[in-house]
Amino acid sequence: MWRRISILSFDLKRSLRRLKPTRWTAGLARRPDAALPFISEKATGGPELLLDTCVYIDILQDRAPVGLQTLLAARLCNHSGIALAELTHLFGRLDPRDRRTNSVIVELSGMILDIADHRLTAPSTHVLGEAGILAGLTARLTGTGPGQTLLNDAALYLQAIEQGQTLVTRNVREFDWFDQLLPTGRLLLYRQV
């Protein structure tokens, strides 16, 4: 006879009640830009931010729009272990024989070393469990293949919600889908320069 042993602290029933994956049967399409929460050029104070990986990349590549730069200067910025993993992936991924790699590694290292320890957090077990449900639901409703990127993005979205922060990203399509499935008002979008 098998005895149920709880290894993870995750309330599956609670998450299924909250996300209601069986309720959703119709497809999901991206909304028009006018219906989405884009950053204005006159960004002001407000809730703390959680940054998607693309924010760091756009800053390093000097492709961050003025509104994003203003927003980052006006609010407290927080960082996720998910974004850290996506950034450090480049240390192994970039070809050391490519002459550009060293300068990218130097810039990226500086950015990562500037992250204050008290501003860097990992998603909770609850967030990771719900991210699996949200990513799977999104993949089913949009016809996109399941993948690590969708799972990581769902975890970032849910981490921002759990921590009471606003997620900043230029990844409009996927985060619009998440916001339709679980609307919270904790999302700010931008377009790169």
C-alpha positions, 0 to 999 in steps of 0.5 A: 500500500502506497502512503502519500508523502508530501514533499512539496508545499503546494496547494494544488486544489487552491491553485486550480480554483484560482486559475480555473484551467477547465473553465477556459476552452476558447482560443486566446488572441492578443489584444490591440495595443490600445487595450494594453498597459504601456509605459508612458514617457512621463512615468511616475512613482508607484509600486515596486517593479520586477524586471523581465530579462529583456529589460536588462538586455535592452539597457545593455544594448542601449535600446531602452525607450525614454519612458522605461529609463524614467520609470526605472529611475522613479521606482524601486527595482527588484530582480528575479532568480528567473531573470538571473538564470536567463542572463547567466545562461549566456556565460555558457552559451556564448562562443568564447572564440567569437571576438564579441563575447568578452565585451558582452560578458564584461558588461553582463557581469557588471550588471549582475554584480550591481544587483543588490542581494536584498532586491534579488528573490526566487519564485516560491514553490506556490508560484512555480506550481501555478506557473506550470498550470498557467503556461500549460493553459496558455499553450493550449489556448494559443496553440503555441508549443510548451516551452521553457520560455513560456514557463519562465515568463509565467513564473515571472508574472506570478512572482510579481503578483505574489510579491505585490510588484509590477512586472516590466517587459517588452514581451507583449504577446505572452504577457498579454495572454497571462494578463487576460487569464489572470488580470491583476493590473501588475503589468507594464509593457514597452517597445524597444527603441 
